[in-house]
Amino acid sequence: MPQRLVVFGGSGDLTRRYLLPALAELHAAGRLPDGFEVVVADRADIGTETYRRTAAGWLAEHAPTVPPAARQALVRMLVSARPTRPTATA
């Protein structure tokens, strides 16, 4: 089973309304493996902790029937992949 999921558009509507709640449901059902990681890439230059706080709010809003422990566990699986900026060359 895959250990990592990469999501492009980590702050997009589909991610917040459907993907993250579905992943929380899978975790609550015991369907995600130990060590599973969700790497989110987005245009926004935000770090992991900021993304996790934001995602916790989305899950509270869009996955209220998922047990809080499963939502919190999913939040801990989230890792932000900050966009790389091109460097100026001399």
N, C-alpha and C positions, 0 to 999 in steps of 0.2 A: 504494500500500500504506500502511496506517496507520503512523504514526510513534510512537504512544503508546497504551499499554494502561493503563486505570485498573482497579485491583482493589480491591473493597470486601471487607473481611475479610482483610486482608493477613497476619495471623498465624493464620488458621484452618487447620483440618486439610486441607481440599481444596487450599488454596494451597500448603501446605508439602509435601504428599505427591504432588500431581498437577500442579498448574499450573506451579510453578517448575521441576520436573524436565522437564516437556514443553517449556517455553520454552528450557531449556538444550539439549535435544535439537534443537529447531529452529535454535538458534544454531549448534550443532555441524554441522548439515547445510547451513548457509549460507542459511537461509530467513528470517532476520530482517534487516531493512534497516539500513544504517548510520544511526546516530543514534537507534535505537529506544530508547524509554524505558518503564519500567514504574513507574507511580505507584501506591503502595500506601496505602490508607486503612484505618485500624483504630481501635478504641476506645483502644488503648494509646497513650499520649503518648510515643512514642519518635522519635528523630531518624533521619536517613538512615544515618549511620555505624553506629549500634546495630542498626538493622534489617538492614543489609548483613552485619554479623558474624553475626547470628542466622541469616539466610538461607543464608549459606555453610555453616553447620553442618547445616541441613536438607538442602541439596543433597548434601553429603557422605554423609548418611545415606540419602536417598531417590533419589539419582541417581548411584550409585557407578560405573556403566558409562559415564557421560558424561565425555569427556576433561576433566581439571582446568582446562585453559585455557578451555574453553567455559563451565564453571561459574563461573570467575572473571570472565569477560566479562559473563555475565548479572548477577552480583552488582553489577558497576559500572553496570549499566543501571537498578538499583533506586533509586527516590526515595521517601522517606516523605512522605506528606501528613499532617502533624500535624492532629489534629482542632481545629476552632476552638471556643473556649469562648465562650458568651454573656457579654457584658459587662454589668455592673450599670449600670442607668440611675438617675440621681438624680431 
